[in-house]
Amino acid sequence: MPPNLKVLKSRLRGRATEPDAIVKQRLDKALLEIPLKHKYQYVIEIDSVENCTAKVKEVLTKEDAIEDFSPEQSWYYKLHDNVASEVEENYLFFVENWRENAQLVGGINRATDFDFKKHLIDILTNNIYRDTLARGMLMSFADVEFVKNKVERAMLDIDFFNVEEIYFG
């Protein structure tokens, strides 16, 4: 993804490798494709060559698609650890309430095998990872304050009823 449409237009025109009609076609195509970005697991903003390269390498590492790196070298796992610490420190009350409500709605045995804390950590980690991969710097995953702020905001975006429907149907 380009940072914005003005940058995309500037890049395409600045190359001067294609006629205006082709540049217009590519811009038109971008207007159709960009709204579909939410359908992809990973969206990487091309903000700088170095950061974009690091992000692509990060995704390949996380997905275990690079032989030279172990998944533990992925920023994803650093983020996961920081999110787990934040949930452990500040959101256990919420995890317990979520579990109790799931049991009340569906009966006492409905949620006995479901690890609410682990699932919350995974949801938050994946949401923050995708968002930051698309718009930010990978080193942010190691910044405890950054992660804390992201978790606070991400908690408000989780559709817990939908999560329960997926797992408890």
N, CA and C atoms as a LAMMPS dump frame, in Angstrom:
ITEM: TIMESTEP
0
ITEM: NUMBER OF ATOMS
507
ITEM: BOX BOUNDS ff ff ff
-5.0000000000000000e+02 5.0000000000000000e+02
-5.0000000000000000e+02 5.0000000000000000e+02
-5.0000000000000000e+02 5.0000000000000000e+02
ITEM: ATOMS id mol type element x y z
1 1 1 N 0.83 -1.187 0
2 1 2 C 0 0 0
3 1 3 C 0.87 1.244 0
4 2 1 N 0.454 2.232 -0.738
5 2 2 C 1.138 3.527 -0.608
6 2 3 C 0.64 4.221 0.655
7 3 1 N 1.409 5.162 1.202
8 3 2 C 0.947 5.892 2.387
9 3 3 C -0.361 6.638 2.132
10 4 1 N -0.517 7.149 0.909
11 4 2 C -1.751 7.824 0.531
12 4 3 C -1.809 7.908 -1
13 5 1 N -2.934 8.366 -1.526
14 5 2 C -3.116 8.397 -2.986
15 5 3 C -2.245 9.451 -3.667
16 6 1 N -1.976 10.556 -2.979
17 6 2 C -1.107 11.578 -3.568
18 6 3 C 0.303 11.024 -3.797
19 7 1 N 0.787 10.252 -2.831
20 7 2 C 2.116 9.648 -2.969
21 7 3 C 2.116 8.643 -4.112
22 8 1 N 1.059 7.847 -4.216
23 8 2 C 0.972 6.873 -5.315
24 8 3 C 1.009 7.586 -6.659
25 9 1 N 0.212 8.625 -6.787
26 9 2 C 0.181 9.391 -8.041
27 9 3 C 1.559 9.984 -8.335
28 10 1 N 2.172 10.559 -7.34
29 10 2 C 3.492 11.156 -7.504
30 10 3 C 4.537 10.114 -7.918
31 11 1 N 4.503 8.953 -7.3
32 11 2 C 5.456 7.895 -7.64
33 11 3 C 5.271 7.418 -9.072
34 12 1 N 4.015 7.184 -9.445
35 12 2 C 3.752 6.688 -10.799
36 12 3 C 4.145 7.722 -11.86
37 13 1 N 3.817 8.968 -11.623
38 13 2 C 4.155 10.021 -12.586
39 13 3 C 5.648 10.338 -12.548
40 14 1 N 6.235 10.282 -11.357
41 14 2 C 7.649 10.612 -11.191
42 14 3 C 8.571 9.647 -11.903
43 15 1 N 8.162 8.425 -12.07
44 15 2 C 8.987 7.438 -12.775
45 15 3 C 9.124 7.771 -14.253
46 16 1 N 8.074 8.367 -14.798
47 16 2 C 8.046 8.735 -16.219
48 16 3 C 8.377 7.542 -17.115
49 17 1 N 7.913 6.364 -16.728
50 17 2 C 8.177 5.163 -17.528
51 17 3 C 6.95 4.711 -18.302
52 18 1 N 5.786 5.326 -17.993
53 18 2 C 4.552 4.915 -18.644
54 18 3 C 3.789 6.138 -19.123
55 19 1 N 3.038 5.992 -20.195
56 19 2 C 2.228 7.115 -20.674
57 19 3 C 1.124 7.465 -19.671
58 20 1 N 0.607 8.669 -19.783
59 20 2 C -0.432 9.144 -18.859
60 20 3 C -1.642 8.211 -18.813
61 21 1 N -2.007 7.62 -19.942
62 21 2 C -3.172 6.722 -19.978
63 21 3 C -2.942 5.494 -19.074
64 22 1 N -1.746 4.973 -19.068
65 22 2 C -1.42 3.805 -18.231
66 22 3 C -1.395 4.225 -16.76
67 23 1 N -0.828 5.402 -16.477
68 23 2 C -0.809 5.903 -15.1
69 23 3 C -2.248 6.05 -14.6
70 24 1 N -3.128 6.599 -15.443
71 24 2 C -4.542 6.748 -15.069
72 24 3 C -5.174 5.384 -14.812
73 25 1 N -4.89 4.395 -15.649
74 25 2 C -5.434 3.047 -15.449
75 25 3 C -4.961 2.463 -14.11
76 26 1 N -3.696 2.666 -13.802
77 26 2 C -3.157 2.133 -12.542
78 26 3 C -3.777 2.835 -11.338
79 27 1 N -3.984 4.141 -11.451
80 27 2 C -4.637 4.872 -10.366
81 27 3 C -6.09 4.416 -10.198
82 28 1 N -6.793 4.221 -11.327
83 28 2 C -8.171 3.726 -11.277
84 28 3 C -8.223 2.344 -10.622
85 29 1 N -7.273 1.491 -10.973
86 29 2 C -7.216 0.146 -10.404
87 29 3 C -6.953 0.219 -8.899
88 30 1 N -6.087 1.133 -8.496
89 30 2 C -5.793 1.298 -7.071
90 30 3 C -7.055 1.702 -6.309
91 31 1 N -7.875 2.56 -6.889
92 31 2 C -9.113 2.99 -6.238
93 31 3 C -10.083 1.824 -6.041
94 32 1 N -9.994 0.82 -6.899
95 32 2 C -10.815 -0.378 -6.734
96 32 3 C -10.21 -1.364 -5.73
97 33 1 N -8.883 -1.454 -5.719
98 33 2 C -8.204 -2.452 -4.889
99 33 3 C -8.017 -2.012 -3.432
100 34 1 N -7.727 -0.758 -3.2
101 34 2 C -7.436 -0.277 -1.845
102 34 3 C -8.576 -0.552 -0.861
103 35 1 N -9.836 -0.346 -1.248
104 35 2 C -10.913 -0.66 -0.291
105 35 3 C -10.998 -2.145 0.086
106 36 1 N -10.34 -3.003 -0.656
107 36 2 C -10.367 -4.439 -0.363
108 36 3 C -9.24 -4.88 0.56
109 37 1 N -8.45 -3.927 1.037
110 37 2 C -7.278 -4.274 1.853
111 37 3 C -7.643 -5.053 3.105
112 38 1 N -8.822 -4.845 3.651
113 38 2 C -9.24 -5.559 4.863
114 38 3 C -9.42 -7.061 4.623
115 39 1 N -9.457 -7.471 3.373
116 39 2 C -9.613 -8.889 3.047
117 39 3 C -8.294 -9.657 3.12
118 40 1 N -7.206 -8.939 3.265
119 40 2 C -5.889 -9.574 3.284
120 40 3 C -5.39 -9.723 4.716
121 41 1 N -4.634 -10.783 4.949
122 41 2 C -4.076 -11.006 6.274
123 41 3 C -3.014 -9.968 6.599
124 42 1 N -2.206 -9.589 5.611
125 42 2 C -1.148 -8.61 5.82
126 42 3 C -1.25 -7.522 4.761
127 43 1 N -1.127 -6.282 5.216
128 43 2 C -1.047 -5.128 4.328
129 43 3 C 0.195 -4.368 4.757
130 44 1 N 1.067 -4.112 3.804
131 44 2 C 2.326 -3.442 4.121
132 44 3 C 2.37 -2.102 3.39
133 45 1 N 2.487 -1.061 4.178
134 45 2 C 2.608 0.275 3.604
135 45 3 C 4.033 0.473 3.12
136 46 1 N 4.148 0.944 1.906
137 46 2 C 5.461 1.203 1.325
138 46 3 C 5.828 2.643 1.659
139 47 1 N 6.349 2.815 2.864
140 47 2 C 6.711 4.146 3.322
141 47 3 C 8.164 4.468 3.008
142 48 1 N 9.055 3.517 3.226
143 48 2 C 10.455 3.662 2.82
144 48 3 C 10.935 2.271 2.406
145 49 1 N 11.935 2.222 1.577
146 49 2 C 12.448 0.94 1.096
147 49 3 C 12.92 0.091 2.271
148 50 1 N 13.642 0.7 3.203
149 50 2 C 14.192 -0.045 4.332
150 50 3 C 13.085 -0.615 5.222
151 51 1 N 12.117 0.215 5.584
152 51 2 C 11.037 -0.231 6.458
153 51 3 C 10.159 -1.265 5.756
154 52 1 N 9.86 -1.039 4.485
155 52 2 C 9.043 -1.979 3.727
156 52 3 C 9.749 -3.335 3.618
157 53 1 N 11.038 -3.321 3.333
158 53 2 C 11.815 -4.557 3.238
159 53 3 C 11.809 -5.287 4.573
160 54 1 N 11.971 -4.55 5.653
161 54 2 C 11.956 -5.155 6.986
162 54 3 C 10.587 -5.774 7.277
163 55 1 N 9.519 -5.111 6.865
164 55 2 C 8.169 -5.632 7.097
165 55 3 C 7.92 -6.914 6.308
166 56 1 N 8.336 -6.939 5.051
167 56 2 C 8.165 -8.147 4.237
168 56 3 C 8.968 -9.294 4.846
169 57 1 N 10.193 -9.008 5.24
170 57 2 C 11.037 -10.021 5.887
171 57 3 C 10.395 -10.501 7.182
172 58 1 N 9.797 -9.588 7.93
173 58 2 C 9.113 -9.929 9.173
174 58 3 C 7.97 -10.907 8.909
175 59 1 N 7.139 -10.619 7.931
176 59 2 C 6.017 -11.508 7.614
177 59 3 C 6.536 -12.883 7.194
178 60 1 N 7.554 -12.908 6.364
179 60 2 C 8.117 -14.187 5.934
180 60 3 C 8.711 -14.958 7.109
181 61 1 N 9.318 -14.246 8.046
182 61 2 C 9.865 -14.895 9.243
183 61 3 C 8.734 -15.453 10.091
184 62 1 N 7.714 -14.631 10.352
185 62 2 C 6.575 -15.075 11.162
186 62 3 C 5.916 -16.296 10.543
187 63 1 N 5.812 -16.307 9.248
188 63 2 C 5.151 -17.417 8.558
189 63 3 C 6.093 -18.593 8.315
190 64 1 N 7.301 -18.507 8.869
191 64 2 C 8.294 -19.576 8.755
192 64 3 C 8.612 -19.891 7.29
193 65 1 N 8.717 -18.831 6.493
194 65 2 C 8.994 -18.984 5.066
195 65 3 C 10.439 -18.642 4.715
196 66 1 N 11.241 -18.3 5.701
197 66 2 C 12.653 -18.006 5.487
198 66 3 C 13.451 -19.021 6.294
199 67 1 N 14.308 -19.748 5.642
200 67 2 C 15.068 -20.79 6.321
201 67 3 C 16.091 -20.243 7.305
202 68 1 N 16.648 -19.08 7.041
203 68 2 C 17.731 -18.534 7.859
204 68 3 C 17.273 -18.017 9.221
205 69 1 N 15.975 -17.86 9.422
206 69 2 C 15.47 -17.245 10.644
207 69 3 C 14.504 -18.179 11.347
208 70 1 N 14.532 -18.14 12.652
209 70 2 C 13.547 -18.896 13.43
210 70 3 C 12.391 -17.963 13.751
211 71 1 N 11.203 -18.517 13.967
212 71 2 C 10.053 -17.659 14.285
213 71 3 C 10.278 -16.792 15.521
214 72 1 N 11.094 -17.259 16.448
215 72 2 C 11.351 -16.473 17.657
216 72 3 C 12.056 -15.154 17.348
217 73 1 N 12.668 -15.051 16.171
218 73 2 C 13.311 -13.797 15.782
219 73 3 C 12.301 -12.792 15.244
220 74 1 N 11.087 -13.237 15.067
221 74 2 C 10.047 -12.375 14.521
222 74 3 C 9.614 -11.337 15.552
223 75 1 N 9.341 -10.156 15.097
224 75 2 C 8.816 -9.104 15.969
225 75 3 C 7.456 -9.511 16.517
226 76 1 N 6.76 -10.362 15.801
227 76 2 C 5.447 -10.836 16.244
228 76 3 C 5.524 -11.434 17.647
229 77 1 N 6.543 -12.236 17.895
230 77 2 C 6.657 -12.904 19.192
231 77 3 C 7.038 -11.924 20.3
232 78 1 N 7.795 -10.91 19.951
233 78 2 C 8.093 -9.855 20.929
234 78 3 C 6.802 -9.114 21.286
235 79 1 N 6.014 -8.8 20.264
236 79 2 C 4.731 -8.144 20.491
237 79 3 C 3.819 -9.039 21.322
238 80 1 N 3.75 -10.31 20.985
239 80 2 C 2.901 -11.255 21.714
240 80 3 C 3.265 -11.263 23.198
241 81 1 N 4.56 -11.289 23.495
242 81 2 C 5.004 -11.276 24.899
243 81 3 C 4.583 -9.993 25.599
244 82 1 N 4.714 -8.861 24.919
245 82 2 C 4.325 -7.578 25.521
246 82 3 C 2.814 -7.48 25.719
247 83 1 N 2.058 -7.997 24.751
248 83 2 C 0.597 -8.004 24.902
249 83 3 C 0.2 -8.911 26.062
250 84 1 N 0.83 -10.081 26.162
251 84 2 C 0.53 -11.009 27.26
252 84 3 C 0.798 -10.348 28.605
253 85 1 N 1.888 -9.625 28.714
254 85 2 C 2.199 -8.925 29.963
255 85 3 C 1.149 -7.87 30.274
256 86 1 N 0.723 -7.141 29.267
257 86 2 C -0.289 -6.094 29.456
258 86 3 C -1.626 -6.701 29.881
259 87 1 N -2.024 -7.793 29.253
260 87 2 C -3.275 -8.452 29.628
261 87 3 C -3.166 -8.978 31.058
262 88 1 N -2.045 -9.615 31.356
263 88 2 C -1.825 -10.164 32.702
264 88 3 C -1.886 -9.067 33.767
265 89 1 N -1.323 -7.916 33.446
266 89 2 C -1.229 -6.829 34.415
267 89 3 C -2.53 -6.039 34.561
268 90 1 N -3.25 -5.855 33.439
269 90 2 C -4.371 -4.916 33.476
270 90 3 C -5.729 -5.443 33.023
271 91 1 N -5.81 -6.639 32.469
272 91 2 C -7.081 -7.069 31.886
273 91 3 C -7.572 -8.435 32.359
274 92 1 N -7.001 -8.986 33.41
275 92 2 C -7.475 -10.283 33.901
276 92 3 C -8.925 -10.201 34.392
277 93 1 N -9.308 -9.044 34.96
278 93 2 C -10.688 -8.855 35.387
279 93 3 C -11.633 -9.016 34.201
280 94 1 N -11.209 -8.495 33.054
281 94 2 C -12.046 -8.566 31.861
282 94 3 C -12.14 -10.009 31.354
283 95 1 N -11.014 -10.716 31.366
284 95 2 C -10.987 -12.113 30.928
285 95 3 C -11.963 -12.926 31.78
286 96 1 N -11.929 -12.717 33.08
287 96 2 C -12.811 -13.462 33.987
288 96 3 C -14.275 -13.112 33.727
289 97 1 N -14.57 -11.844 33.519
290 97 2 C -15.951 -11.432 33.215
291 97 3 C -16.42 -12.033 31.899
292 98 1 N -15.563 -12.053 30.912
293 98 2 C -15.891 -12.62 29.603
294 98 3 C -16.221 -14.113 29.763
295 99 1 N -15.387 -14.826 30.513
296 99 2 C -15.61 -16.259 30.743
297 99 3 C -16.94 -16.486 31.468
298 100 1 N -17.179 -15.727 32.527
299 100 2 C -18.417 -15.887 33.29
300 100 3 C -19.639 -15.601 32.429
301 101 1 N -19.593 -14.544 31.627
302 101 2 C -20.721 -14.205 30.758
303 101 3 C -20.951 -15.286 29.699
304 102 1 N -19.88 -15.836 29.153
305 102 2 C -20.023 -16.913 28.165
306 102 3 C -20.683 -18.128 28.805
307 103 1 N -20.324 -18.418 30.033
308 103 2 C -20.922 -19.558 30.726
309 103 3 C -22.395 -19.296 31.054
310 104 1 N -22.714 -18.068 31.455
311 104 2 C -24.105 -17.729 31.768
312 104 3 C -24.992 -17.818 30.537
313 105 1 N -24.493 -17.334 29.425
314 105 2 C -25.278 -17.317 28.197
315 105 3 C -25.484 -18.725 27.654
316 106 1 N -24.44 -19.538 27.726
317 106 2 C -24.529 -20.843 27.092
318 106 3 C -24.546 -22.018 28.034
319 107 1 N -24.628 -21.802 29.311
320 107 2 C -24.607 -22.908 30.253
321 107 3 C -23.217 -23.087 30.835
322 108 1 N -23.126 -23.688 31.957
323 108 2 C -21.875 -23.778 32.694
324 108 3 C -20.795 -24.545 31.952
325 109 1 N -21.139 -25.52 31.135
326 109 2 C -20.13 -26.327 30.45
327 109 3 C -19.699 -25.748 29.107
328 110 1 N -20.36 -24.716 28.696
329 110 2 C -20.109 -24.159 27.371
330 110 3 C -18.665 -23.713 27.184
331 111 1 N -18.058 -23.11 28.181
332 111 2 C -16.757 -22.472 28.004
333 111 3 C -15.65 -23.116 28.827
334 112 1 N -15.808 -24.349 29.226
335 112 2 C -14.814 -24.933 30.124
336 112 3 C -13.48 -25.22 29.454
337 113 1 N -13.467 -25.537 28.171
338 113 2 C -12.21 -25.864 27.487
339 113 3 C -11.602 -24.685 26.732
340 114 1 N -12.258 -23.579 26.746
341 114 2 C -11.81 -22.42 25.979
342 114 3 C -10.901 -21.561 26.849
343 115 1 N -9.702 -21.276 26.384
344 115 2 C -8.739 -20.468 27.138
345 115 3 C -8.951 -18.998 26.764
346 116 1 N -9.772 -18.319 27.541
347 116 2 C -10.152 -16.943 27.243
348 116 3 C -8.942 -16.011 27.239
349 117 1 N -8.057 -16.162 28.208
350 117 2 C -6.881 -15.289 28.282
351 117 3 C -5.995 -15.47 27.052
352 118 1 N -5.698 -16.709 26.701
353 118 2 C -4.861 -16.971 25.53
354 118 3 C -5.523 -16.412 24.266
355 119 1 N -6.832 -16.619 24.169
356 119 2 C -7.52 -16.149 22.97
357 119 3 C -7.52 -14.62 22.889
358 120 1 N -7.731 -13.959 24.013
359 120 2 C -7.689 -12.496 24.027
360 120 3 C -6.302 -11.999 23.627
361 121 1 N -5.265 -12.598 24.167
362 121 2 C -3.894 -12.209 23.819
363 121 3 C -3.647 -12.406 22.318
364 122 1 N -4.106 -13.521 21.779
365 122 2 C -3.907 -13.786 20.343
366 122 3 C -4.669 -12.778 19.474
367 123 1 N -5.914 -12.488 19.843
368 123 2 C -6.709 -11.508 19.082
369 123 3 C -6.022 -10.147 19.094
370 124 1 N -5.645 -9.697 20.287
371 124 2 C -5.003 -8.389 20.408
372 124 3 C -3.685 -8.35 19.643
373 125 1 N -2.87 -9.384 19.807
374 125 2 C -1.573 -9.423 19.122
375 125 3 C -1.769 -9.363 17.617
376 126 1 N -2.666 -10.159 17.089
377 126 2 C -2.877 -10.185 15.639
378 126 3 C -3.412 -8.854 15.115
379 127 1 N -4.335 -8.242 15.856
380 127 2 C -4.875 -6.949 15.417
381 127 3 C -3.811 -5.854 15.439
382 128 1 N -3.049 -5.797 16.513
383 128 2 C -1.993 -4.776 16.624
384 128 3 C -0.906 -5.03 15.582
385 129 1 N -0.559 -6.271 15.392
386 129 2 C 0.47 -6.647 14.404
387 129 3 C 0.065 -6.188 13.008
388 130 1 N -1.17 -6.535 12.594
389 130 2 C -1.629 -6.148 11.248
390 130 3 C -1.641 -4.634 11.092
391 131 1 N -2.173 -3.933 12.092
392 131 2 C -2.278 -2.481 12.02
393 131 3 C -0.896 -1.826 11.946
394 132 1 N 0.013 -2.271 12.782
395 132 2 C 1.344 -1.661 12.821
396 132 3 C 2.156 -2.053 11.602
397 133 1 N 1.991 -3.273 11.139
398 133 2 C 2.684 -3.708 9.929
399 133 3 C 2.275 -2.827 8.748
400 134 1 N 1.018 -2.468 8.713
401 134 2 C 0.517 -1.641 7.613
402 134 3 C 0.964 -0.19 7.73
403 135 1 N 1.073 0.329 8.963
404 135 2 C 1.268 1.772 9.106
405 135 3 C 2.439 2.206 9.963
406 136 1 N 3.183 1.289 10.528
407 136 2 C 4.166 1.731 11.508
408 136 3 C 5.527 1.095 11.361
409 137 1 N 6.293 1.262 12.402
410 137 2 C 7.659 0.749 12.449
411 137 3 C 7.683 -0.513 13.314
412 138 1 N 8.385 -1.521 12.853
413 138 2 C 8.449 -2.799 13.561
414 138 3 C 9.016 -2.659 14.969
415 139 1 N 9.962 -1.753 15.143
416 139 2 C 10.577 -1.587 16.457
417 139 3 C 9.558 -1.16 17.517
418 140 1 N 8.405 -0.661 17.092
419 140 2 C 7.363 -0.25 18.035
420 140 3 C 6.876 -1.414 18.88
421 141 1 N 6.988 -2.641 18.364
422 141 2 C 6.516 -3.812 19.096
423 141 3 C 7.284 -4.035 20.392
424 142 1 N 8.485 -3.513 20.476
425 142 2 C 9.297 -3.672 21.688
426 142 3 C 9.049 -2.542 22.696
427 143 1 N 8.321 -1.516 22.292
428 143 2 C 8.047 -0.362 23.138
429 143 3 C 6.814 -0.656 24.005
430 144 1 N 7.02 -0.825 25.298
431 144 2 C 5.955 -1.213 26.215
432 144 3 C 4.822 -0.188 26.223
433 145 1 N 5.135 1.094 26.195
434 145 2 C 4.096 2.135 26.188
435 145 3 C 3.284 2.093 24.902
436 146 1 N 3.951 1.881 23.772
437 146 2 C 3.264 1.755 22.483
438 146 3 C 2.262 0.594 22.557
439 147 1 N 2.729 -0.558 23.041
440 147 2 C 1.874 -1.747 23.124
441 147 3 C 0.715 -1.496 24.081
442 148 1 N 0.995 -0.877 25.209
443 148 2 C -0.055 -0.57 26.188
444 148 3 C -1.153 0.283 25.554
445 149 1 N -0.767 1.334 24.843
446 149 2 C -1.743 2.205 24.179
447 149 3 C -2.518 1.466 23.094
448 150 1 N -1.838 0.63 22.35
449 150 2 C -2.502 -0.141 21.292
450 150 3 C -3.501 -1.133 21.884
451 151 1 N -3.108 -1.785 22.979
452 151 2 C -4.014 -2.741 23.63
453 151 3 C -5.262 -2.01 24.126
454 152 1 N -5.081 -0.853 24.752
455 152 2 C -6.226 -0.077 25.245
456 152 3 C -7.215 0.208 24.128
457 153 1 N -6.706 0.624 22.977
458 153 2 C -7.578 0.938 21.845
459 153 3 C -8.159 -0.322 21.21
460 154 1 N -7.335 -1.366 21.083
461 154 2 C -7.774 -2.599 20.424
462 154 3 C -8.867 -3.31 21.223
463 155 1 N -8.833 -3.183 22.542
464 155 2 C -9.865 -3.813 23.375
465 155 3 C -11.257 -3.313 22.998
466 156 1 N -11.34 -2.053 22.581
467 156 2 C -12.634 -1.478 22.217
468 156 3 C -13.115 -1.927 20.842
469 157 1 N -12.231 -2.513 20.055
470 157 2 C -12.585 -2.926 18.695
471 157 3 C -12.956 -4.399 18.568
472 158 1 N -12.793 -5.168 19.634
473 158 2 C -13.065 -6.599 19.559
474 158 3 C -14.567 -6.851 19.701
475 159 1 N -15.104 -7.635 18.792
476 159 2 C -16.508 -8.038 18.845
477 159 3 C -16.583 -9.362 19.6
478 160 1 N -16.706 -9.302 20.914
479 160 2 C -16.665 -10.496 21.74
480 160 3 C -17.844 -11.425 21.491
481 161 1 N -18.98 -10.889 21.086
482 161 2 C -20.114 -11.754 20.773
483 161 3 C -19.81 -12.601 19.542
484 162 1 N -19.144 -11.996 18.568
485 162 2 C -18.774 -12.731 17.354
486 162 3 C -17.734 -13.799 17.67
487 163 1 N -16.776 -13.493 18.53
488 163 2 C -15.764 -14.475 18.934
489 163 3 C -16.456 -15.674 19.568
490 164 1 N -17.398 -15.42 20.453
491 164 2 C -18.11 -16.507 21.104
492 164 3 C -18.921 -17.311 20.095
493 165 1 N -19.524 -16.651 19.136
494 165 2 C -20.327 -17.344 18.132
495 165 3 C -19.449 -18.283 17.303
496 166 1 N -18.243 -17.834 16.962
497 166 2 C -17.316 -18.67 16.183
498 166 3 C -16.939 -19.919 16.959
499 167 1 N -16.653 -19.767 18.233
500 167 2 C -16.15 -20.892 19.021
501 167 3 C -17.229 -21.712 19.705
502 168 1 N -18.367 -21.073 20.017
503 168 2 C -19.382 -21.799 20.765
504 168 3 C -20.653 -22.037 19.964
505 169 1 N -20.736 -21.358 18.786
506 169 2 C -21.839 -21.523 17.866
507 169 3 C -23.147 -21.672 18.502
